[in-house]
Amino acid sequence: MKIKAKLTLGIGLLFFMILLLSSVGIRNINALKNDSENILIANYNTLEYARNMLLALDEIQLKAGGFEDFQKNLDKQKQNVTEQGEGKATGHIEHHLQLLKANPHDATLHLLIRKDISEIMRLNMIAIQRKSDIAKETARTANLWIVVSSTICFLLGMTLLVNLPSNIANPVKELTNSIREIAAKNYSQRVYYKSKNEFGELADSFNTMAEKLEEYNNSNLSKLLIEKKRIETLINNMHEPVIGLDENKSILFINNEALKISGLRSEDVVGKTAQEVAASNDLVRSLIYDLSEQGDGSNQQNESIKIYADDKESYFEKEVVNITILPTGEKEKKLIGQVIVLKNITPFKELDFAKTNFIATVSHELKTPISSIKMSLQLLENAQTGTVNTEQQQLIDSIKEDSDRLLKITGELLNMSQVETGNIQLSIQESTPARILEYALEAVKVQAEQKQVELIVDTEENLPTIKADTEKTAWVMINFLTNAIRYSNQAGQIHVQIKRLDNLVHFSVKDEGKGIDSRYRSKIFNRYFQVPGSAKSGTGLGLAISKEFIEAQGGHIGVNSEIGMGSTFYFDLAKF
Ligand code: ADP
């Protein structure tokens, strides 16, 4: 039965019960009222008239008056004859009253009339008794009726009370539980109601919805699985080794190429933490040693790694990509893992080696002819060779300048190729900072004078000796000084300072030139880098070589500079 019909029936039944109880009550109360009214009208009034007639008779007996009163009450009694024999007794009173009017003091008539009135009273009292019994019976029947109908109403009401709320609430509860299950992604949840009411229809709709959700979920799952397979295949077929880590540094995937160069097996690494694998694998150790703890996707590190695999040396550039997501409803990005990609840069490295060798050979080969040009120039300048006029002298000076530059460039290129091939030959020994400084100042003296730049030297007294290759360190100092002179204004000042810093000796060259933009500061030690807009006469190699020289000696090189405020180039070397 439908819930609506059930509710209508239940409420209808209650309504009917109220009607039934009230009609039974009204009917029985009416019956009782009728019975009592019956007694009142038919008998009580007669007793009243009889009493009044007796009083009037007393008055007649005493004063021969009161006939009027008697006659009035007798007339009323005549109108109210209700019991059997009452009419006859009333007739007797009428007859005896007529006789009494003629003879008011006749005691016999008085006695007869009193007897007649008593007869009427007796008849009515019997009637009252009888009617009272009838009323009692009516009340008993009314009680019975009320008890029966109340019992029926009580039983029906109890049945409704017990059944109706649970009939409605139970399916709702069951449905609520099922919806909770669905919300918890238990899509196999179904609801079964036997009845074909509204809840049955609701259950059918719910089941259809759950079925569709299950279907959708399954199809999404299979789609995801296909996508996962596709991505796995893609990663496996990449020519670059790739390793994926989750946020706890556990290995999520490792492609075939990475397995090949590391000599690992997929089943031995996937699911394990990178640290565990690193314990037994050098390559993985070198790959994970500096993985940043947290990242925003921008901190990728590139560095080259040499790997010996497949009987040959290969060079890879490591790139770590931080994978971050923005969880729904949150503002902070969250790191969910990292991907290590190794780019095979062996062909570039090979090309680089070829280029370095080429440069080394060419610069080495060029050195001899340039030196001989310089010698020839010296001979030309010699008066014994013959006099030259002013114009010829100018040409000779210009050739000299160019050949000096050429010699400097070939020297730098040679140094560079030595650095690149790792062939720097250092002769580290005990050296005094003063000697290095003297050597460098001597080399740039002419250049400074030409530009009228004042070199202000400030060296601490009693400086310790240092562990250094004097020639190479002086080369760095010369490079700092020539740059400072080049980028200083005409007649500017350059401060050269050497001081002690704990266990180090600190060399610095400060100029008052245009300074270096912060954008380029980190790049000026890179090879071939020149700040855009600066003098093109250099090679962009000087600072790169300086860095290699100082670092090869275990020192540290750097620069402090602000645009428009000049630059301070410095390096530190350990004391002997
Ligand atoms: P270069 O041979 O071009 O001078 P360096 O490696 O010595 O090569 O210098 C690299 C770049 O650094 C230069 O091109 C120049 O722009 C900048 N630089 C070096 N020293 C200074 C300095 N003292 N003041 C301003 N810029 C400088």
Residues whose N, C-alpha, C, O or C-beta is under 5 A from the ligand:
A	BS01	ADP	N483 A484 Y487 D511 G513 G515 I516 I524 F529 Q530 V531 S534 G538 T539 G540 L541 G542 L543 A544 S567
